[in-house]
Amino acid sequence: MVTILSDHIITPLADNVEGTLQAIRDGRSGMTRHTDVHGQSLMQPIMASLLDLTPYQQEGHTTFENLCIACARPAIERSGIDATSSRCVFILSTTKGDIWTPTATTARHIAQAFGNPTTPIVVNMACTSGVSAMLIASRMIEAGIYDYAVVIGCDIQIELVVSGFQCVHAVSDDECKPFDKNRQGLNIGEAAATMILTLSDERLTCNENRWCIMGGSVHNDANHISGPSRTGEGALRCLQDCLALVDKDTLACVSVHGTATDYNDEMESIALHRAELDDTPISALKGYFGHTMGAAGLLETIITMHTIEQGWIPACRGYEQQGTTYAVAVSQQERATDKKSFVKMLSGFGGVNSAIVVEATTNSQLAK
């Protein structure tokens, strides 16, 4: 069983977990109307949640690399691992990386910044990249290939990507409304998120809680280059695999993709209904910081871990009225929970779907 030693996030809401959680609890978002992305003019304005990249424009690395390094460093330091060890692997989750540099080169620069000698891994599986990267890291650790994994998710937006989403009419002119009747599309977002993974950690005391990745899966329904399966087939199979690992009655929530596009939210509602999860609370976070692409899986997993640890499930910002065929348990109000496990699911272009089960447990349980 793979445990999560530490984590760190950088979002437009704050450059740490605590500040981001407080902004979410206060109902604040990072959404602002933009006519350009980092100096690149757009065909038309967008509502987006973008980072201030000024602190990450130092010489020696690209802005993207500096952002990843800045996000990974606190997590590595808190974990106490030796990032220079050949038993540690760096895994980069991104949809495009730094588009002007080969992504493999970018990942190597990030790993080398920490003195790591291993060949890093790049996971580029559209919007499911983050969850897929966590699964790959978990399986490599469980197989004994590595002792530790530094998993980094990051994307910085550029005009090419934003224009592509505009061309397929997937973006909203206003703040997004996941699962709402009047949703008009997604908001573009930016973030970086890091998670340090290892096997059960002997440094834990018997009663100390530690979040663990219990397992999960990836399924491709091969429906369409951009449109999800209308029956939610791939997402359903991922959910079924997760429910084979955990009792649904123990789930605090399902952290969904929740892009606020017509087809994605509808597909997710169908998959959740078919998996008999209609009554399980839904957490949809993109109303706070938009769709962060390759960072989404890691970012939303980390936030969900910390909110559940504190005993609450975030309100779905932007949601007002049911807008999907099946009434999933989404709420515009914060909800309390005392449960300690959840499912994180994502879907992406090309029909790819992924989901994992994450659970808080103790070292005595891990040893069994």
C-alpha positions in Angstrom: 0.0 0.0 0.0 1.4 3.4 -1.0 1.4 6.3 1.5 1.5 10.0 0.9 4.4 11.5 2.8 3.8 15.2 2.0 2.3 17.5 -0.5 2.4 21.1 -1.7 0.3 23.3 -4.1 0.6 26.6 -5.8 -2.7 28.1 -7.0 -4.0 31.6 -8.0 -5.7 31.6 -4.6 -2.5 31.0 -2.6 1.0 29.5 -2.8 0.2 26.8 -0.2 -2.5 24.4 1.0 -3.6 26.4 4.0 -4.3 29.7 2.0 -6.0 27.8 -0.8 -8.3 26.0 1.6 -9.2 29.2 3.4 -10.1 30.9 0.1 -12.3 27.9 -0.8 -14.0 28.0 2.6 -14.6 31.7 2.1 -16.2 31.1 -1.3 -13.5 33.1 -3.2 -12.2 32.2 -6.6 -9.3 33.2 -8.7 -11.4 34.0 -11.7 -10.7 37.3 -13.6 -11.5 38.3 -17.2 -8.4 38.3 -19.4 -7.8 39.6 -22.9 -4.4 37.8 -23.0 -2.5 35.0 -21.3 0.9 36.1 -20.0 1.2 38.7 -22.8 -0.1 36.6 -25.6 -3.2 38.1 -27.2 -6.4 36.1 -27.4 -9.1 35.9 -30.2 -11.6 36.9 -27.5 -11.5 37.5 -23.8 -11.8 34.6 -21.3 -12.8 34.2 -17.7 -9.7 32.4 -16.2 -7.8 31.8 -13.1 -4.1 32.5 -13.9 -1.0 32.6 -11.8 1.4 35.6 -11.3 4.4 34.0 -13.0 6.8 36.8 -12.1 8.4 34.9 -9.2 9.2 32.0 -11.5 11.1 33.9 -14.2 14.6 33.5 -12.9 17.5 32.6 -15.1 18.7 29.0 -15.4 15.4 27.4 -16.0 12.2 28.1 -18.0 9.3 29.6 -16.1 7.5 26.3 -16.3 10.5 24.5 -14.8 10.9 27.1 -12.1 7.3 26.7 -11.1 7.6 22.9 -10.8 10.8 23.2 -8.8 9.2 25.8 -6.5 6.2 23.5 -5.9 8.3 20.4 -5.4 10.9 21.8 -3.0 8.7 22.3 0.1 7.1 18.9 -0.3 10.5 17.2 -0.6 11.8 19.1 2.4 8.9 18.1 4.6 9.0 14.5 3.5 12.6 14.0 4.6 13.4 11.9 1.6 16.8 11.9 -0.2 15.8 13.2 -3.6 19.4 12.5 -4.9 18.9 8.8 -4.5 18.7 6.5 -7.5 15.8 4.9 -5.6 13.7 8.1 -6.1 11.9 8.9 -9.3 10.5 12.1 -10.5 7.2 12.0 -12.5 5.8 15.0 -14.3 2.1 15.2 -15.1 1.2 17.8 -17.7 -0.9 18.2 -20.8 1.7 20.1 -22.8 4.6 21.0 -20.5 6.7 23.9 -21.8 5.6 23.9 -25.4 8.9 25.3 -26.6 11.0 22.5 -24.9 10.7 18.7 -25.4 8.7 17.6 -22.3 11.3 14.8 -21.6 14.0 17.5 -21.4 11.8 19.7 -19.1 11.3 16.7 -16.8 15.0 16.0 -16.7 15.8 19.6 -15.9 13.4 19.5 -13.0 14.8 16.3 -11.6 18.4 17.5 -12.0 17.6 20.6 -10.0 17.3 18.3 -7.0 20.4 16.3 -7.9 18.3 13.3 -8.9 20.1 10.8 -11.2 17.2 8.7 -12.5 15.4 9.2 -15.8 12.2 11.0 -15.0 8.8 9.9 -16.3 6.4 12.1 -18.2 2.7 11.3 -18.0 0.7 13.1 -20.7 -2.8 11.6 -20.8 -4.9 14.7 -21.4 -6.9 15.8 -18.3 -6.5 12.5 -16.6 -2.7 12.9 -16.4 -2.6 13.7 -12.6 -4.5 10.6 -11.5 -2.7 8.4 -14.0 0.6 9.7 -12.7 -0.3 8.8 -9.1 -1.3 5.3 -10.3 1.9 4.8 -12.2 4.0 6.0 -9.3 2.1 3.7 -6.9 2.6 0.7 -9.1 6.3 1.3 -9.5 6.8 1.6 -5.8 4.7 -1.5 -5.0 6.7 -3.4 -7.6 9.9 -2.4 -5.8 11.3 -0.4 -8.8 11.6 2.7 -6.6 11.3 3.5 -2.9 10.0 7.1 -3.4 8.3 9.1 -6.1 8.1 12.9 -6.5 4.9 13.4 -8.6 4.5 16.9 -9.9 1.4 18.2 -11.9 1.7 21.5 -13.7 0.4 23.5 -16.6 0.9 27.1 -17.7 -1.6 28.4 -20.2 -0.7 29.8 -23.6 -2.7 31.3 -26.4 -2.6 28.1 -28.5 -4.3 26.0 -25.9 -6.8 28.7 -24.9 -7.7 29.3 -28.5 -8.2 25.6 -29.1 -10.8 25.4 -26.3 -12.5 28.5 -27.6 -12.7 27.0 -31.1 -14.6 24.0 -29.8 -16.9 26.3 -27.8 -15.9 24.7 -24.5 -15.2 27.8 -22.5 -17.6 30.0 -20.6 -17.8 33.8 -20.8 -18.7 33.9 -17.1 -17.6 31.9 -14.1 -18.2 28.2 -14.6 -21.2 26.4 -13.0 -20.4 22.7 -12.6 -23.5 20.4 -12.9 -25.8 23.5 -13.1 -28.7 23.8 -15.5 -27.2 27.1 -16.9 -23.6 25.9 -17.2 -21.9 27.3 -20.3 -18.5 25.7 -20.3 -15.2 25.6 -18.4 -12.8 28.2 -17.1 -9.2 27.9 -17.9 -6.9 27.6 -14.8 -3.3 27.3 -13.8 -1.6 25.6 -10.9 1.2 23.3 -9.7 0.9 20.5 -7.2 3.3 18.0 -5.8 2.9 14.7 -3.9 5.6 12.5 -2.3 4.8 8.8 -2.3 6.4 5.8 -0.6 5.4 2.5 0.9 4.2 2.2 4.5 6.5 4.5 6.5 8.0 3.0 9.7 8.6 6.5 11.1 4.9 6.8 11.7 3.5 6.2 15.2 0.8 3.6 15.4 -2.0 6.1 15.8 -0.8 8.7 13.4 -3.0 9.2 10.3 -1.5 8.9 6.9 -3.3 9.2 3.5 -2.8 6.1 1.3 -3.5 5.4 -2.3 -5.5 2.2 -2.2 -5.5 1.7 -6.0 -7.5 2.6 -9.0 -7.6 2.2 -12.8 -7.6 3.8 -16.2 -10.1 3.0 -19.0 -10.5 4.4 -22.4 -13.9 4.3 -24.0 -12.5 5.6 -27.4 -15.7 7.5 -28.0 -14.5 10.7 -29.7 -11.4 12.8 -30.0 -12.9 15.4 -27.6 -16.4 14.2 -26.6 -16.9 11.8 -23.7 -18.9 8.6 -23.9 -22.6 9.5 -23.7 -23.2 6.4 -21.5 -20.2 7.2 -19.2 -18.8 3.7 -19.9 -15.1 4.4 -19.3 -15.8 6.5 -16.1 -18.2 3.8 -14.9 -15.6 1.0 -15.2 -13.1 3.2 -13.3 -15.7 3.7 -10.5 -16.5 0.0 -10.4 -12.8 -0.8 -10.0 -12.6 1.7 -7.1 -15.7 0.3 -5.4 -14.0 -3.1 -5.4 -11.4 -1.6 -3.1 -13.7 0.4 -0.7 -17.2 0.2 0.7 -19.2 3.1 -0.9 -20.8 3.7 2.5 -17.3 4.7 3.9 -16.8 7.4 1.2 -16.8 11.0 2.3 -17.3 12.1 -1.3 -16.4 11.5 -4.9 -14.2 14.3 -6.2 -15.4 14.6 -9.8 -13.9 16.2 -12.9 -16.8 18.7 -12.9 -15.7 20.9 -15.9 -19.1 22.5 -16.3 -19.2 21.6 -19.9 -22.5 20.1 -21.2 -21.2 16.7 -22.1 -18.7 16.0 -19.3 -21.1 16.8 -16.4 -23.8 14.8 -18.0 -21.5 11.9 -18.6 -20.3 11.9 -15.0 -23.8 12.0 -13.7 -24.7 8.9 -15.7 -21.6 7.1 -14.6 -22.2 8.0 -10.9 -25.8 6.8 -11.3 -24.9 3.6 -12.9 -22.3 3.0 -10.2 -25.1 3.5 -7.6 -23.4 6.6 -6.1 -26.3 9.0 -6.5 -26.4 9.7 -2.8 -22.7 10.0 -2.2 -21.6 13.6 -1.7 -19.9 15.1 -4.8 -17.0 17.5 -4.6 -16.5 19.7 -7.7 -13.7 22.3 -7.2 -13.2 24.0 -10.6 -15.4 26.9 -9.7 -12.6 28.1 -7.4 -9.5 27.8 -9.7 -10.7 26.6 -13.1 -9.5 23.6 -15.1 -5.8 23.3 -14.3 -5.2 20.5 -16.9 -2.2 18.4 -15.9 -2.2 19.7 -12.4 -6.0 18.9 -11.8 -5.7 15.4 -10.6 -3.0 16.1 -8.0 -4.4 19.5 -7.0 -7.9 18.3 -6.4 -6.7 15.1 -4.6 -4.6 17.1 -2.2 -7.3 19.6 -1.5 -9.9 16.9 -0.9 -7.5 15.1 1.5 -7.0 18.2 3.6 -10.7 19.3 3.7 -11.8 15.8 4.7 -9.1 15.7 7.3 -10.6 18.9 8.7 -14.1 17.4 8.5 -15.7 19.3 5.7 -16.6 18.9 2.0 -16.3 22.2 0.0 -19.4 23.8 -1.5 -19.7 23.6 -5.3 -19.1 27.2 -6.3 -21.4 28.2 -9.2 -24.0 25.5 -8.7 -27.6 26.5 -8.2 -30.0 24.2 -10.0 -29.8 20.6 -11.2 -28.6 20.5 -14.8 -27.9 16.8 -15.5 -30.2 13.8 -16.2 -29.4 12.3 -12.8 -29.4 14.3 -9.7 -25.9 13.7 -8.2 -25.4 14.8 -4.7 -23.7 18.2 -5.4 -24.4 21.1 -3.1 -23.8 24.9 -3.0 -23.3 24.6 0.7 -20.3 23.3 2.7 -21.0 19.9 4.2 -19.6 18.2 7.3 -18.1 14.7 7.2 -16.4 12.3 9.6 -15.5 9.7 6.9 -11.9 9.2 5.8 -11.9 7.9 2.3 -12.8 9.3 -1.2 -12.6 8.6 -4.9 -11.0 11.0 -7.3 -12.1 10.7 -10.9 -11.1 12.5 -14.1 -11.9 12.2 -17.8 -10.1 13.6 -20.8 -9.8 14.1 -24.5 -9.6 10.9 -26.5 -12.0 9.1 -24.3 -9.6 8.4 -21.4 -10.9 8.1 -17.9 -9.1 7.4 -14.6 -10.0 7.1 -10.9 -8.3 6.3 -7.6 -9.3 5.5 -4.0 -7.6 7.6 -1.3 -8.0 6.7 2.4 -6.7 8.0 5.7 -5.3 5.1 7.8 -2.8 4.5 10.6 0.6 2.8 10.5 -0.8 -0.2 12.5 -3.4 -0.7 9.8 -0.7 -0.3 7.0 1.3 -3.1 8.6 -1.5 -5.7 8.3 
